[in-house]
Every structure is written in structure tokens, then in C-alpha cells.
């Protein structure tokens, strides 16, 4: 049986590649206002603390979110009010503007889902109309552009989660685009064991794609060792966890992640992710598409399908070797879920299928074939 990992792999050849100078050539890495963290949520926490210090106590936030962003902002002392997102994953601007009219908000937080740009003209219009500070969350669309300009650069602040797109063990970023709002942040080196553990997992992904699931067997052995470490109270912090810990908020990106970022072909990532997304559009029936067309400049994180009987489909795909995920399926307790039925639909129906840069047409065909068989 094949095994298709949901995330890209660390190739051993990255360690001998010459530098591609990513930190000098590509936004946001080349931006003077970039702060690098272990998690993106760490940067969100420090941003929340800064806003609080400026007398801002609450912000307007999309009710469709991961939840870690909320945890970080609540930990910073801010309160959140929520606006609706349609079942198409597009901002409900009517509801958003009602919120802006009814409340005295100075900060608007918005998210580009999957790496597809929201209506930026409308967002900029609202910024100017209501004199807003914009926080632009582009954690799901590193290297995506809108009309030739990088996503994450339109807001006063930009949020990035690098390890979702890049073959690195950890890494997130807060970019302060507005020079008048810049503030200092001091970080500390992250836990070495967590970096090593995650790096091993990404190397196992490389083995899986070449040796039909060998990496999974090694991962199982690694998990046994991890359970021994747990019994010995050896703490590891996985990048894909849910939660926020203030005592780890100052963790910066690891040296290994910085090294690997500079060995990555950005052009290949952009090309492959777009090609793979379009492959899925052609080979999965249109009735399952959340996004019917890939906009120019978009670099998507995954291929979203919407399916009513998601749980059994998810379970069977997993059993057949397709590493997929139920996208943002839980409301954070701070959100009044009953007010957002469209978002409940998204949380109940959207499934992530992998399209990362390590997948070939053969891998993608396997994913599509399995999904189409199960979803009938």
C-alpha cells in the first residue's frame, strides 16, 4: 500500500545544497520588520501584548479560525468580537461592516484561507473608512500573491506559518509592515529535542514517498521511544499541536530551520503546489470542490474538498494510506457557535487533501482515486 504524507519532507540532500539566499530574495524573509518564532502563534501573542500596551482592549476577529490564534490573543489580555465567514470561505462583508458600525473597533484581523486571497480591495476600503489597523493572517499561503503583491504585505502586520509550506521542523513569522507600529521582540532558542523529533518525522515522509511506507514503520518505532521519554518526563513540543503556552512564547525559530529555508527552491514550491492543485481540480468531481478555480498568484497549502459524510471518508482514506485532515473542525469555546451556521458547515464538511511539492502525478492520482472511490 502507498502512503501519502500530508506534509512535505526533509530531503537529506538539502544539507549539501548551496544557499539559494531565500532570506535576501523573497518576502517575508527579506523584510526588515520580520520577527521569527517557533510558532506563528508566538508572534500573535507578542502582537497582542503590544496592542494592549497601546490601549487597545479588543479586536474584530473571523469566527472561522484554527483556535491557536485565539488562545494567543486571549493570553495577551485582549478580548475578541467575531464576524461571519461564508460557507465559500469568503468574508461576510455585510456582517463585518455591521460589526464595525456598531462597535468602536480599531483593529481588524482577517485570514486568507488555504492561501487564496480575500477581497483585499474591500478590506482596504474598510481600513480607510474606519481608520483600522489590519492584521493579515497568511499562515496558509506562504508565497501567495494578489495582483503581483505578496499576501501578508497588505496589512499593518502579517502572520506566517512557514512549516506548513516549507520542509522545516518549525518556524513562524510576524512581519511589521507599518514602520510606525514597529516594536522590539526578544526571542530565545527553542528546545533542541522538539526540533530533532520533528525533523526526524519530516525525513520519514521522504522515506515514505520513495519506499512505500518505510517512514511510517520508523515513525512507529520513534513513537515507542517517545512514550518512554514521556514516562521520564522529557517534554517535547510538536509544531502541529493545539494550544498555547505563555512560558514558550519567546521561543524563536531553530537554527536548523533557518539553514534549511536558505536551501529551498521557492520557484519549485510555487510551481508544484499550483500544478498539483490544478491536477486535483481536474480529477475530483466538481461537486466536492470548495474552490472551483485557482486564482493567479495563489500558492495553496492543501486541496479542500467538502463532503457531508466526512468522518467515514476521513477514516477510510487514512486506512488506505492518504494522510488527510478534518480542517479546523472545532469552535474555540470563546466563539458563540450558534451564531455562525455557515462556519459550522465548513467545520463539519471540509477535508484537507495533500498537494505539497514532493507529490508527483502518480501520488496525486492515487489520492484522487481513493477519494473518488470512497466518496461515491
Secondary structure per residue as TSV (DSSP state, phi and psi in degrees):
chain	resnum	aa	ss	phi	psi
A	1	X	-	360.0	139.2
A	2	X	-	-73.1	160.5
A	3	X	-	-134.0	123.5
A	4	X	B	-111.2	104.1
A	5	X	-	-69.9	150.2
A	6	X	S	-77.2	-21.9
A	7	X	S	-117.7	155.6
A	8	X	-	-62.9	165.4
A	9	X	-	-111.9	155.6
A	10	X	-	-89.0	116.3
A	11	X	-	-86.7	140.2
A	12	X	G	-61.7	-20.2
A	13	X	G	-74.2	-17.5
A	14	X	G	-59.7	-30.4
A	15	X	G	-74.2	-13.9
A	16	X	G	-114.7	3.7
A	17	X	S	-73.7	147.4
A	18	X	-	-71.0	159.4
A	19	X	-	-65.4	135.0
A	20	X	-	-95.0	1.7
A	21	X	-	58.5	40.7
A	22	X	H	-59.8	-36.8
A	23	X	H	-70.3	-9.4
A	24	X	H	-111.7	-6.3
A	25	X	H	-120.5	-19.0
A	26	X	S	-132.7	135.7
A	27	X	T	-72.0	140.3
A	28	X	T	-91.9	1.0
A	29	X	T	-65.3	-27.3
A	30	X	T	-91.0	5.3
A	31	X	-	-87.4	134.5
A	32	X	T	-68.3	-17.9
A	33	X	T	-96.7	17.1
A	34	X	E	-85.4	131.1
A	35	X	E	-115.6	132.0
A	36	X	E	-104.6	133.6
A	37	X	E	-131.8	167.7
A	38	X	S	-66.9	-47.0
A	39	X	S	-117.1	150.4
A	40	X	H	-62.0	-35.7
A	41	X	H	-63.0	-25.8
A	42	X	H	-62.7	-44.2
A	43	X	H	-64.2	-37.0
A	44	X	H	-63.2	-39.7
A	45	X	H	-61.9	-48.2
A	46	X	H	-64.8	-34.7
A	47	X	H	-64.6	-43.1
A	48	X	H	-60.3	-41.7
A	49	X	H	-62.2	-39.9
A	50	X	H	-64.3	-47.3
A	51	X	H	-60.7	-40.6
A	52	X	H	-61.2	-38.8
A	53	X	H	-67.1	-20.2
A	54	X	T	-94.1	11.4
A	55	X	T	87.5	10.0
A	56	X	-	-92.5	124.8
A	57	X	-	-109.1	-19.1
A	58	X	E	-148.7	154.2
A	59	X	E	-135.1	161.3
A	60	X	E	-94.4	126.7
A	61	X	E	-135.1	143.5
A	62	X	E	-71.1	136.5
A	63	X	S	-74.3	-11.0
A	64	X	S	-100.2	111.8
A	65	X	S	-160.5	171.0
A	66	X	-	-73.0	-45.3
A	67	X	S	118.9	-31.4
A	68	X	H	-66.2	-32.2
A	69	X	H	-62.3	-42.4
A	70	X	H	-64.7	-44.1
A	71	X	H	-57.5	-42.4
A	72	X	H	-67.1	-42.3
A	73	X	H	-69.9	-40.3
A	74	X	H	-63.9	-38.5
A	75	X	H	-64.7	-27.7
A	76	X	T	-76.9	-11.7
A	77	X	T	105.2	-1.9
A	78	X	-	-82.9	155.6
A	79	X	E	-108.3	150.7
A	80	X	E	-121.2	139.7
A	81	X	E	-114.5	146.6
A	82	X	E	-115.7	143.5
A	83	X	E	-120.8	160.7
A	84	X	-	-80.7	151.5
A	85	X	B	-125.4	133.0
A	86	X	-	-67.0	164.7
A	87	X	T	-67.2	-7.9
A	88	X	T	-87.5	0.1
A	89	X	S	71.2	21.9
A	90	X	-	-105.4	145.1
A	91	X	B	-59.5	136.5
A	92	X	-	-84.4	91.4
A	93	X	H	-68.7	-27.5
A	94	X	H	-64.0	-47.0
A	95	X	H	-67.4	-40.4
A	96	X	H	-59.7	-46.0
A	97	X	H	-70.3	-31.7
A	98	X	H	-61.5	-41.1
A	99	X	H	-62.4	-41.5
A	100	X	H	-66.7	-37.0
A	101	X	H	-70.9	-38.0
A	102	X	H	-82.3	-23.9
A	103	X	S	-119.5	161.0
A	104	X	-	-97.1	78.1
A	105	X	-	-99.7	138.7
A	106	X	-	-109.1	-14.4
A	107	X	E	-130.8	131.8
A	108	X	E	-118.7	126.8
A	109	X	E	-106.1	130.7
A	110	X	E	-138.9	155.7
A	111	X	E	-123.8	134.3
A	112	X	-	-90.0	105.7
A	113	X	G	-76.3	134.0
A	114	X	G	67.6	-6.1
A	115	X	G	102.2	8.9
A	116	X	-	-97.7	127.5
A	117	X	-	-64.0	137.4
A	118	X	-	-71.8	176.7
A	119	X	-	-72.8	91.4
A	120	X	H	-72.2	-29.8
A	121	X	H	-60.5	-43.8
A	122	X	H	-67.7	-39.1
A	123	X	H	-64.7	-43.4
A	124	X	H	-64.8	-36.6
A	125	X	H	-61.4	-43.3
A	126	X	H	-67.9	-36.4
A	127	X	H	-58.2	-46.6
A	128	X	H	-71.4	-37.8
A	129	X	H	-67.6	-39.3
A	130	X	H	-110.6	8.0
A	131	X	T	54.1	58.3
A	132	X	-	-96.9	150.4
A	133	X	E	-91.0	129.2
A	134	X	E	-104.1	130.1
A	135	X	E	-110.2	115.2
A	136	X	E	-105.1	110.7
A	137	X	E	-92.7	107.6
A	138	X	-	-116.2	38.4
A	139	X	T	-62.6	-23.9
A	140	X	T	-102.1	5.7
A	141	X	-	-144.0	46.9
A	142	X	T	-54.9	132.0
A	143	X	T	77.9	-0.7
A	144	X	-	-67.1	148.5
A	145	X	E	-129.7	159.0
A	146	X	E	-130.8	114.1
A	147	X	T	54.0	42.8
A	148	X	T	82.7	2.4
A	149	X	E	-116.3	135.7
A	150	X	E	-64.0	137.1
A	151	X	T	-64.8	143.6
A	152	X	T	100.3	-16.0
A	153	X	S	-99.7	-3.9
A	154	X	S	-83.8	-29.7
A	155	X	S	-84.2	166.5
A	156	X	S	-64.8	-32.3
A	157	X	E	-129.2	143.6
A	158	X	E	-122.8	139.7
A	159	X	E	-113.6	135.5
A	160	X	E	-136.0	146.2
A	161	X	E	-123.5	97.6
A	162	X	G	-70.2	-35.7
A	163	X	G	-71.8	-10.8
A	164	X	G	-69.7	-30.7
A	165	X	T	-107.8	-32.5
A	166	X	S	-103.4	152.3
A	167	X	S	-81.6	71.9
A	168	X	-	-134.6	154.2
A	169	X	S	-75.8	-22.0
A	170	X	-	-164.4	167.6
A	171	X	-	142.0	123.8
A	172	X	E	-140.0	166.1
A	173	X	E	-142.2	144.7
A	174	X	E	-115.5	119.6
A	175	X	E	-106.8	125.7
A	176	X	E	-98.5	97.0
A	177	X	-	-75.9	-31.9
A	178	X	-	-87.9	108.1
A	179	X	G	-59.5	-30.2
A	180	X	G	-71.9	-11.8
A	181	X	G	-109.9	10.7
A	182	X	-	-71.4	145.0
A	183	X	-	-146.4	152.9
A	184	X	-	-78.9	147.1
A	185	X	-	-136.6	131.8
A	186	X	-	-108.3	129.9
A	187	X	-	-115.5	165.6
A	188	X	B	-124.8	158.3
A	189	X	-	-62.6	144.1
A	190	X	-	-78.6	172.9
A	191	X	-	-64.7	127.1
A	192	X	H	-65.7	-39.7
A	193	X	H	-61.2	-39.6
A	194	X	H	-65.0	-40.0
A	195	X	H	-64.0	-44.7
A	196	X	H	-64.5	-43.5
A	197	X	H	-61.6	-46.2
A	198	X	H	-69.0	-36.2
A	199	X	H	-62.0	-41.1
A	200	X	H	-61.3	-42.0
A	201	X	H	-60.6	-39.5
A	202	X	H	-73.6	-30.2
A	203	X	H	-68.6	-36.8
A	204	X	H	-61.5	-34.6
A	205	X	H	-59.5	-39.9
A	206	X	H	-63.1	-41.2
A	207	X	H	-66.1	-39.5
A	208	X	H	-58.0	-43.9
A	209	X	H	-72.1	-17.2
A	210	X	H	-109.7	-22.0
A	211	X	T	-132.4	37.2
A	212	X	T	44.8	58.9
A	213	X	T	90.9	9.6
A	214	X	H	-58.3	-39.3
A	215	X	H	-61.1	-34.5
A	216	X	H	-64.8	-37.5
A	217	X	H	-65.7	-41.5
A	218	X	H	-68.3	-35.2
A	219	X	H	-63.0	-38.3
A	220	X	H	-62.7	-41.2
A	221	X	H	-65.7	-40.0
A	222	X	H	-63.2	-38.2
A	223	X	H	-62.8	-36.8
A	224	X	H	-63.7	-41.7
A	225	X	H	-64.5	-37.1
A	226	X	H	-63.9	-38.3
A	227	X	H	-65.0	-35.1
A	228	X	H	-65.0	-42.2
A	229	X	H	-62.8	-37.6
A	230	X	H	-61.8	-42.3
A	231	X	H	-65.0	-25.2
A	232	X	T	-91.0	8.5
A	233	X	T	61.3	33.8
A	234	X	-	-90.6	112.5
A	235	X	-	-85.6	135.0
A	236	X	-	-124.0	146.5
A	237	X	-	-118.9	99.5
A	238	X	-	-73.8	145.9
A	239	X	T	-72.9	-22.3
A	240	X	T	-96.2	21.0
A	241	X	-	-81.3	170.8
A	242	X	-	-113.8	126.5
A	243	X	-	140.9	176.6
A	244	X	-	-147.6	132.7
A	245	X	-	-122.6	117.3
A	246	X	G	-60.4	-34.5
A	247	X	G	-69.3	-11.6
A	248	X	G	-112.5	8.3
A	249	X	T	-63.8	-29.7
A	250	X	T	-85.4	0.9
A	251	X	B	-61.7	127.1
A	252	X	-	-91.2	-179.1
A	253	X	-	-69.3	150.5
A	254	X	-	-76.8	157.1
A	255	X	H	-62.8	-34.3
A	256	X	H	-63.8	-43.1
A	257	X	H	-62.1	-43.4
A	258	X	H	-59.6	-43.3
A	259	X	H	-62.3	-47.1
A	260	X	H	-67.3	-36.8
A	261	X	H	-55.5	-40.0
A	262	X	T	-75.0	-5.4
A	263	X	T	-106.4	10.7
A	264	X	-	-98.7	140.7
A	265	X	-	-88.0	100.9
A	266	X	H	-62.2	-40.9
A	267	X	H	-59.4	-39.6
A	268	X	H	-67.0	-40.7
A	269	X	H	-60.9	-47.6
A	270	X	H	-60.9	-47.7
A	271	X	H	-63.3	-49.4
A	272	X	H	-68.6	-42.0
A	273	X	H	-65.0	-38.5
A	274	X	H	-68.8	-44.7
A	275	X	H	-60.8	-43.2
A	276	X	H	-68.5	-37.8
A	277	X	H	-61.8	-45.6
A	278	X	H	-67.0	-31.5
A	279	X	H	-60.0	-45.5
A	280	X	H	-64.8	-38.9
A	281	X	H	-57.3	-37.3
A	282	X	H	-78.8	-29.4
A	283	X	H	-106.7	-5.5
A	284	X	S	-113.3	130.7
A	285	X	-	-53.7	144.1
A	286	X	G	-59.0	-30.3
A	287	X	G	-62.8	-17.3
A	288	X	G	-96.6	-4.4
A	289	X	B	-74.7	129.2
A	290	X	S	-83.0	-36.3
A	291	X	S	-119.5	120.5
A	292	X	S	-88.3	-15.9
A	293	X	S	-151.9	139.6
A	294	X	-	-87.8	113.6
A	295	X	-	-64.9	154.5
A	296	X	T	-56.1	136.6
A	297	X	T	86.4	-12.9
A	298	X	-	-76.8	136.3
A	299	X	-	-121.4	93.2
A	300	X	-	-76.1	153.2
A	301	X	S	-81.4	-42.0
A	302	X	S	-150.9	176.6
A	303	X	E	-103.4	115.1
A	304	X	E	-88.7	128.5
A	305	X	E	-114.5	148.5
A	306	X	E	-113.8	126.2
A	307	X	-	-148.1	131.5
A	308	X	T	-66.8	-44.2
A	309	X	T	-92.0	56.8
A	310	X	H	-63.6	-41.7
A	311	X	H	-59.9	-51.8
A	312	X	H	-64.8	-32.2
A	313	X	H	-65.6	-45.2
A	314	X	H	-59.0	-46.6
A	315	X	H	-63.2	-41.7
A	316	X	H	-73.5	-38.5
A	317	X	H	-60.2	-43.4
A	318	X	H	-60.8	-43.6
A	319	X	H	-62.3	-33.1
A	320	X	T	-85.6	0.2
A	321	X	T	102.1	11.9
A	322	X	B	-100.8	112.5
A	323	X	-	-80.0	97.6
A	324	X	-	-121.1	179.6
A	325	X	E	-149.5	152.3
A	326	X	E	-88.7	110.7
A	327	X	T	-71.7	117.3
A	328	X	T	45.8	58.7
A	329	X	-	-82.2	-13.3
A	330	X	S	-112.7	137.4
A	331	X	-	-76.1	137.9
A	332	X	-	-68.0	143.4
A	333	X	T	-57.7	-21.1
A	334	X	T	-72.4	-17.5
A	335	X	S	-91.4	129.0
A	336	X	-	-74.7	88.0
A	337	X	G	-58.2	-32.6
A	338	X	G	-63.4	-17.9
A	339	X	G	-83.9	-6.4
A	340	X	-	-130.5	68.8
A	341	X	H	-64.3	-32.2
A	342	X	H	-65.3	-37.7
A	343	X	H	-72.0	-34.0
A	344	X	H	-61.0	-38.0
A	345	X	H	-59.8	-44.8
A	346	X	H	-61.7	-45.8
A	347	X	H	-66.6	-26.9
A	348	X	H	-90.3	-15.7
A	349	X	H	-123.8	-20.8
A	350	X	E	-83.4	130.8
A	351	X	E	-121.4	135.1
A	352	X	E	-89.3	124.6
A	353	X	E	-110.4	139.2
A	354	X	-	-72.9	140.5
A	355	X	-	-139.4	19.8
A	356	X	-	-64.1	171.0
A	357	X	T	-68.2	-14.3
A	358	X	T	-85.8	-6.9
A	359	X	-	-89.1	133.3
A	360	X	-	-93.8	173.7
A	361	X	H	-58.7	-34.8
A	362	X	H	-63.0	-43.4
A	363	X	H	-63.6	-45.5
A	364	X	H	-64.5	-38.5
A	365	X	H	-63.2	-39.0
A	366	X	H	-60.7	-45.8
A	367	X	H	-60.4	-48.7
A	368	X	H	-62.7	-43.7
A	369	X	H	-60.9	-44.2
A	370	X	H	-65.3	-45.0
A	371	X	H	-62.6	-46.7
A	372	X	H	-63.8	-36.0
A	373	X	H	-66.4	-43.3
A	374	X	H	-76.9	-35.9
A	375	X	H	-77.3	-11.1
A	376	X	-	-57.7	360.0
